[in-house]
């Protein structure tokens, strides 16, 4: 990104500006601690923090200009006065995006957005210059910041998009006008805001609203709620899943400690990945659909998939533990759907002598939060055969272990410290321990202590 200040004033349609020198702006910062030389600083007004208090700090760190919401803010620096910081950021991002010659992939879903983003980016990076969302910068601020940080010679932008209410994905989709859109799945995340899964599906489907006319929508074809919405639209789509009605079909798979080998209808030879969990095969299928549309052969895609080593941390992240054991950190966030998927991952691993599952509270589930936790316990009862121990931690998660009715051993603790102490004192050779909970439970603190031990 490179704009001089007079260009920026025109783009933002600013009515007032204090122009000292017409320097070039080469970056954006909304946090004064992260300002780099050449940045435009954008202050925000929050409930407890006024970003205008940090404008001078931003200039001292090398900012060449700053926006201001306060018309009476006086400083002998380049100040551009605007009415709304967020709108100014979005306007600039939209303008910059129009100047780039890129294909845009937009991804949403209740679970798996970040992993799918990483998989798509990894495959496409073997042929193109790809810029992707950092971490989970996936909201009305994060998406524009991701766009503005894209190098000018980027070929593809892979943008993760989240929503906890109606209208958000509609806005983001129309802001970026994607060439490809993906809905990974429909779970229960933020269900307290959407009332039910049908509401979640409608909100997620908004990601197609701004898609280019020749754009392609890629989705989980086993999810009836998405299929119903597709049937009411006229967009071009590619479905992925196990049902024979899908365009890309998962025919069979085999899971080992180190890899998953799987067969798809699109190729005579099997694929292989080191990523864990059957649900990641769906994420890989989404990536295959888009990558093939963008010119990669199935042979090239197959090779790229086999070489994917890392995804964003805390998403089924494998951490070596003791002599021959393993910790799986899937504790970035949780919903009933993603928690059940994690349980299935652990259940399907067959080459460990002892398997422990640590599950914490799930939040933002609305008035049915107790029953959602109970259903996870019932899922373990009905679908789990060879997990040795389930530990729940927190207030709500007790409903998980209370509803496990098979021969699996269960324990409940109120705090992560108690879990840590128990696991330190009760180790097993060739053990795997999987952690899953909502982000605020901070189960990674247990992992940090275990690794030290």
C-alpha positions in Angstrom: 0.0 0.0 0.0 1.3 3.4 -0.9 -0.7 6.7 -0.9 0.4 10.2 -0.4 -1.7 12.3 2.0 -3.4 14.4 -0.6 -4.6 11.2 -2.3 -5.9 9.8 1.0 -7.8 13.0 1.7 -9.7 12.6 -1.6 -10.4 8.9 -1.1 -11.8 9.6 2.4 -13.7 12.7 1.2 -12.3 14.5 4.2 -13.6 18.1 4.6 -10.8 19.3 6.8 -7.1 18.5 6.9 -4.0 19.9 8.6 -1.3 19.2 6.0 2.3 19.9 7.0 4.1 17.8 4.3 2.6 15.5 1.6 4.4 12.3 2.7 3.7 8.8 1.5 1.7 6.4 3.7 2.9 2.8 3.5 1.0 1.1 6.3 -1.9 1.3 8.8 -1.9 1.1 12.5 -4.8 1.3 15.0 -2.6 0.5 18.0 0.1 3.1 18.8 2.3 0.3 20.2 2.5 -1.3 16.8 3.2 1.8 14.7 5.9 1.4 12.1 7.6 4.3 10.2 5.4 5.4 7.3 2.1 4.4 8.9 -1.2 6.2 9.0 -2.5 6.0 12.6 -6.2 5.6 13.0 -7.5 6.4 16.5 -10.7 4.9 17.9 -13.0 6.0 20.6 -13.8 3.2 23.0 -15.7 3.0 26.3 -12.5 3.1 28.3 -9.8 4.3 25.9 -9.6 7.3 23.6 -7.2 6.7 20.8 -6.6 10.4 20.4 -4.5 10.3 23.5 -1.9 8.2 21.6 -1.6 10.2 18.4 1.5 12.0 19.6 3.1 8.6 20.6 2.2 7.3 17.1 4.1 10.2 15.4 7.1 9.7 17.7 7.2 6.1 16.5 7.3 7.1 12.9 3.7 7.7 11.8 3.5 10.2 8.9 -0.2 11.1 9.4 -3.1 10.4 11.7 -6.9 10.5 11.4 -8.9 12.4 14.0 -12.6 12.3 15.0 -12.1 15.5 16.9 -12.1 18.6 14.7 -10.6 20.7 17.6 -7.6 18.3 17.9 -4.6 20.6 17.3 -1.1 19.2 16.6 1.5 20.5 14.2 1.4 17.2 12.2 -0.5 15.8 9.3 -4.0 15.3 10.6 -7.0 14.3 8.5 -10.4 14.8 10.2 -13.1 12.2 9.6 -16.5 11.4 11.1 -16.0 7.7 11.6 -12.7 5.8 12.0 -14.1 2.4 11.1 -15.8 3.7 7.9 -12.6 5.5 7.0 -10.6 2.2 7.4 -13.2 0.3 5.3 -13.3 2.9 2.6 -9.5 2.9 2.2 -9.4 -0.9 2.1 -12.1 -1.0 -0.6 -10.2 1.5 -2.7 -6.9 -0.3 -2.2 -8.5 -3.6 -3.1 -9.8 -2.2 -6.4 -6.2 -1.3 -7.3 -4.9 -4.9 -6.9 -5.1 -7.6 -9.5 -6.1 -10.4 -7.2 -8.5 -13.3 -6.9 -10.3 -13.2 -3.6 -11.3 -16.2 -1.5 -13.7 -15.5 1.4 -14.3 -18.2 4.1 -16.8 -18.4 6.9 -18.5 -21.2 9.0 -19.3 -22.1 12.5 -16.0 -24.0 12.9 -12.9 -24.6 10.8 -12.6 -21.2 9.2 -9.0 -20.6 10.2 -7.8 -24.1 9.4 -9.5 -24.0 6.0 -7.9 -20.6 5.4 -4.5 -22.1 6.2 -5.0 -25.1 4.0 -6.2 -23.1 1.0 -3.3 -20.7 1.4 -0.7 -23.4 1.8 -1.8 -25.2 -1.4 -2.2 -22.0 -3.5 1.2 -20.7 -2.3 2.9 -23.4 -4.3 1.9 -21.5 -7.4 0.8 -18.0 -6.5 1.8 -15.2 -4.1 -0.9 -15.5 -1.4 -1.8 -13.1 1.3 -4.1 -14.4 4.1 -5.8 -13.2 7.2 -3.5 -13.2 10.2 -4.8 -15.0 13.2 -8.5 -14.5 13.3 -8.7 -10.9 12.1 -12.1 -11.7 10.6 -14.5 -8.8 11.5 -15.3 -5.4 10.2 -11.9 -4.1 11.4 -9.8 -7.2 10.8 -10.8 -7.8 7.2 -9.9 -4.2 6.1 -6.6 -4.4 8.0 -5.8 -7.6 6.2 -6.5 -6.1 2.8 -4.4 -3.0 3.5 -1.5 -5.2 4.6 -1.5 -7.1 1.3 1.6 -6.6 -0.8 0.9 -4.9 -4.1 2.1 -7.9 -6.1 -0.3 -10.4 -4.4 -2.1 -12.8 -6.7 -4.6 -14.1 -4.2 -6.2 -12.9 -1.0 -7.6 -15.5 1.4 -9.9 -13.8 3.8 -11.5 -15.3 6.9 -14.8 -13.8 7.9 -16.7 -14.2 11.1 -20.1 -13.0 12.3 -22.0 -13.0 15.5 -25.1 -11.2 14.1 -27.1 -10.8 10.9 -25.8 -8.3 8.3 -22.1 -8.6 9.1 -21.2 -11.1 6.4 -23.5 -9.2 4.0 -21.4 -6.1 4.6 -18.0 -7.8 4.4 -18.9 -9.8 1.3 -20.0 -6.6 -0.5 -16.9 -4.8 0.7 -14.5 -7.4 -0.9 -16.6 -8.9 -3.8 -15.0 -12.4 -3.6 -14.4 -14.7 -6.5 -14.8 -17.7 -4.3 -16.8 -18.1 -1.1 -16.7 -21.0 1.4 -19.0 -22.1 4.2 -17.3 -24.8 6.2 -20.2 -25.9 8.3 -23.2 -24.9 10.3 -22.7 -25.5 14.0 -23.9 -23.7 17.2 -21.3 -21.0 17.6 -23.0 -17.7 18.7 -26.4 -19.4 18.6 -27.6 -17.1 21.4 -27.6 -14.3 18.8 -29.1 -16.3 15.9 -31.7 -18.2 17.9 -31.3 -21.6 16.0 -29.2 -23.3 13.4 -31.5 -22.2 10.6 -30.7 -18.6 11.6 -26.9 -19.4 11.7 -27.2 -20.9 8.1 -29.0 -17.8 6.8 -26.4 -15.5 8.4 -23.5 -17.5 7.0 -25.0 -17.6 3.5 -24.8 -13.8 3.5 -21.1 -14.3 2.4 -22.4 -15.0 -1.1 -24.2 -11.7 -1.4 -21.2 -9.7 -2.7 -19.7 -12.5 -4.7 -18.8 -11.7 -8.3 -21.3 -12.8 -11.0 -18.9 -15.5 -12.2 -18.0 -16.4 -8.6 -18.1 -19.9 -7.2 -19.5 -21.0 -3.8 -17.9 -24.0 -2.2 -19.7 -25.7 0.7 -20.4 -28.8 2.8 -23.0 -30.7 0.7 -23.9 -33.0 3.6 -25.4 -30.0 5.4 -29.1 -29.9 4.5 -29.5 -26.3 5.8 -27.0 -25.0 3.2 -28.5 -27.2 0.4 -31.9 -25.6 1.1 -30.4 -22.1 0.7 -28.5 -23.2 -2.5 -31.8 -24.5 -4.0 -33.3 -21.0 -3.6 -30.4 -19.3 -5.3 -28.9 -19.2 -8.8 -25.2 -19.1 -7.8 -22.6 -21.5 -9.2 -21.5 -23.9 -6.5 -19.4 -27.0 -5.7 -20.5 -29.3 -3.0 -18.1 -31.5 -0.9 -18.9 -34.4 1.4 -19.7 -38.1 1.8 -23.1 -38.1 0.2 -23.1 -39.4 -3.4 -24.9 -36.3 -4.5 -21.8 -34.1 -3.9 -19.5 -32.9 -6.6 -16.4 -33.9 -4.6 -17.0 -37.1 -2.6 -15.0 -38.6 0.3 -15.2 -42.3 -0.6 -13.1 -43.7 2.2 -10.2 -42.9 4.6 -7.8 -44.5 7.0 -6.4 -42.7 10.1 -3.0 -43.4 11.8 -1.0 -41.6 14.4 1.0 -39.7 11.7 -1.4 -39.3 8.8 -4.8 -39.8 7.1 -4.9 -41.5 3.8 -8.2 -40.8 1.9 -9.8 -41.5 -1.5 -11.9 -38.9 -3.4 -14.0 -39.5 -6.5 -12.0 -36.9 -8.5 -8.7 -39.0 -8.5 -7.8 -42.6 -9.0 -5.0 -42.4 -6.5 -5.4 -41.6 -2.8 -4.4 -38.3 -1.0 -2.5 -38.1 2.3 -2.4 -35.5 5.0 -0.7 -35.1 8.4 -3.6 -33.0 9.6 -5.7 -34.7 12.2 -9.4 -35.4 12.2 -12.0 -36.5 9.7 -13.5 -33.0 9.7 -10.3 -31.7 8.2 -10.9 -33.9 5.2 -13.9 -31.6 4.5 -11.7 -28.5 4.9 -9.2 -30.1 2.5 -12.0 -30.8 -0.1 -13.0 -27.2 0.0 -9.4 -26.3 -0.7 -9.1 -28.8 -3.6 -12.2 -27.4 -5.3 -10.8 -23.8 -5.2 -7.2 -24.7 -6.1 -8.3 -26.8 -9.1 -10.5 -23.9 -10.3 -7.5 -21.6 -10.0 -5.4 -23.8 -12.3 -3.6 -26.4 -10.1 -3.7 -30.0 -11.3 -4.9 -32.7 -9.0 -1.3 -34.0 -8.9 0.0 -30.6 -7.8 -2.7 -30.3 -5.2 -2.1 -33.8 -3.9 1.6 -33.0 -3.4 0.9 -29.7 -1.7 -1.6 -31.4 0.7 1.0 -34.0 1.7 3.4 -31.2 2.6 1.1 -29.2 4.8 2.9 -29.2 8.1 1.5 -26.4 10.2 -1.7 -24.6 10.7 -2.6 -21.8 13.1 -1.7 -22.9 16.6 -4.3 -24.4 19.0 -6.2 -26.0 16.1 -5.5 -29.7 16.7 -1.9 -28.7 17.3 0.3 -31.7 18.0 2.9 -31.2 20.8 5.3 -34.0 21.7 5.0 -34.9 25.4 7.4 -37.0 27.5 9.1 -40.0 25.9 6.4 -41.4 23.6 3.3 -39.4 24.3 1.4 -36.6 22.6 -0.6 -33.5 23.6 -3.2 -32.3 21.1 -4.1 -28.6 21.7 -7.5 -27.9 20.2 -8.4 -25.3 22.8 -8.6 -22.1 20.7 -12.4 -22.2 20.9 -15.3 -24.6 21.1 -18.9 -25.3 20.2 -20.9 -28.6 20.5 -20.1 -29.4 16.9 -16.4 -28.8 17.1 -16.1 -30.5 20.5 -17.7 -33.6 19.1 -15.3 -33.5 16.2 -12.4 -33.3 18.6 -13.7 -36.2 20.5 -14.0 -38.2 17.3 -10.4 -37.4 16.5 -9.2 -38.8 19.8 -11.4 -41.8 19.5 -10.1 -42.7 16.0 -6.5 -42.7 17.1 -5.6 -46.4 17.5 -1.9 -46.5 18.3 -1.8 -45.0 21.8 -1.9 -47.1 25.0 -3.9 -44.5 27.1 -6.2 -41.7 25.9 -7.3 -38.7 28.0 -9.8 -36.1 27.0 -9.9 -32.7 28.8 -13.0 -30.7 28.1 -13.9 -27.2 29.4 -16.9 -25.0 29.3 -18.4 -23.8 26.0 -19.9 -20.3 26.0 -22.3 -18.2 23.9 -24.8 -21.1 23.6 -27.8 -19.2 25.0 -30.5 -20.6 27.2 -29.8 -24.2 26.1 -26.2 -24.2 27.3 -26.7 -26.9 29.8 -28.4 -29.3 27.3 -25.7 -28.6 24.7 -23.0 -29.7 27.2 -25.2 -32.7 28.2 -25.4 -33.7 24.5 -21.6 -33.8 24.3 -21.6 -36.4 27.1 -24.2 -38.4 25.3 -22.1 -38.3 22.2 -19.2 -39.7 24.1 -21.5 -42.5 25.5 -22.9 -43.4 22.0 -19.8 -43.0 19.8 -16.7 -43.5 21.9 -15.1 -46.9 22.3 -11.5 -46.6 23.4 -11.0 -43.3 25.4 -9.8 -44.1 28.8 -10.5 -40.9 30.8 -12.6 -37.8 30.3 -11.9 -34.8 32.6 -14.2 -31.9 32.7 -13.2 -28.5 34.0 -15.5 -25.5 34.8 -19.1 -25.1 35.8 -21.0 -26.0 32.6 -18.7 -28.9 31.6 -19.8 -30.9 34.6 -22.9 -31.7 32.5 -20.6 -33.5 30.0 -19.1 -36.0 32.5 -22.4 -36.4 34.3 -23.9 -37.7 31.1 -21.2 -40.2 30.2 -22.9 -43.5 30.8 -20.5 -46.1 29.4 -17.3 -47.6 31.0 -15.1 -44.5 30.4 -13.6 -43.1 33.6 -14.6 -39.5 34.4 -13.4 -36.8 36.7 -14.5 -33.2 37.2 -12.5 -30.3 38.5 -13.5 -26.7 39.1 -10.2 -25.1 38.1 -7.5 -25.6 35.6 -5.0 -25.7 38.4 -6.6 -28.8 39.8 -6.5 -30.4 36.3 -2.8 -29.5 36.0 -1.9 -31.1 39.3 -3.9 -34.3 38.5 -2.2 -34.7 35.1 1.2 -34.1 36.6 0.7 -36.8 39.2 -1.0 -39.3 36.9 1.0 -40.0 33.7 0.9 -43.0 31.4 3.3 -44.4 28.8 2.4 -43.8 25.2 -0.4 -41.5 26.2 -2.3 -38.9 24.2 -4.2 -36.0 25.9 -6.6 -33.8 23.9 -7.7 -30.4 25.2 -10.9 -28.6 24.0 -12.9 -25.7 25.4 -14.0 -22.1 24.7 -11.1 -19.7 24.5 -11.8 -17.9 27.8 -11.2 -21.2 29.7 -7.5 -20.9 28.7 -6.7 -24.6 28.8 -3.4 -23.8 27.1 -2.2 -22.9 30.6 -2.4 -26.5 31.6 -0.4 -27.5 28.6 2.3 -25.0 29.3 2.7 -26.4 32.8 2.7 -30.0 31.7 5.5 -29.3 29.2 7.6 -27.7 31.9 7.0 -30.7 34.2 
